[in-house]
Amino acid sequence: MITDSKEDILTIEQCSELLRVSTRTIYDLVSDERIPGRIFANKVGRSWRILRSEVDNFLLREKVGAQSTRQIKNNSLNNLT
C-alpha cells in the first residue's frame, strides 16, 4: 500500500527550493553515487522524483555529521590543554 501523498514527492526544482540550493546541486546529490550522504531519488522517465522523507533523512545525516565533526574538534582541543 502506498501512503505517500503528492506533496511528499518532490521534483528537482521543488527540492532545490526547499533546501535553498541550485538545481545543479540537487542533480549532483541525486545522480552521483560516489557522494557520501547523497539524496536517494528515483528516475521516472527523464526526470527525477525525490521523497520528502529522503530530504529529511539527508538533513538529519548532515546535522549528525556536523555535530560529530564539532565534537571531534572539541575533544582534540581539550586534549591539547
N, C-alpha and C positions, 0 to 999 in steps of 0.2 A: 504494500500500500504506500502510495506517495503522499507525504504530508506537507511538502514544501509548497508555499503559495507563490504566485507570480512575483511578489515583492521580494521573495527570498532568492530569486535567481537574477543575477546581475549580468549586464554586458560589460565589455571592457570600459566603455565610456562611463557607465554608472559607477563602476568600481573606482575609476580614476577620480571621479568627482567625490566619492565617499572618502577616499584616502588623501585627496588633495595633492595628487601627483599627476604627471603626464600620462597619456595613454601609452606612450612608448615604454615607460617604466612598468606599467601593468603587463604589457606584452612580454617584456623581458622576464618578469616574475612568473608568468604562467607558462612560457614556452621553453625556457632553458632549464632542463632537468639537473644541470650541474650546480645551480644556485641552491645552497642550503637554505631552508626556511622559505622556499618559494610558495606561491599560492597555487593550489591544485585546482585545475579547471578542466572542463570538457569542451572539445571542439565539436560543434554542431554545424555540419556543412562547412562553410568557410569562416564562420565566426565562433568566438569563444563564449561560453557561459560559465559563470562562477557562482557557486552557492554562497550566500551571505555568511553562513556558518564557517566556510573556509576563510573568508576575510577576517572574521572574528578570531579564528584559530591562529591565523598569521599574525595578527596584532598581539595576541597573547604570547606567542612564541618570541616575538620581537621584544616585548616587555620583559619576559623572563630572562632572555639573553642579555638585555641591557642591565638588569638587576644583578645577574651573575657576574658580568664584567665589572660592574661597580664594586661588588663585594670582593672580588679578587684584587682589585686595585687597593681597596681599603685595607685588606689583610696584608698586602705587600708593604704598604706604607707603615702599618703598625709593627711589622717585623723589623723595619729599619730603625725604629726608635728604641 
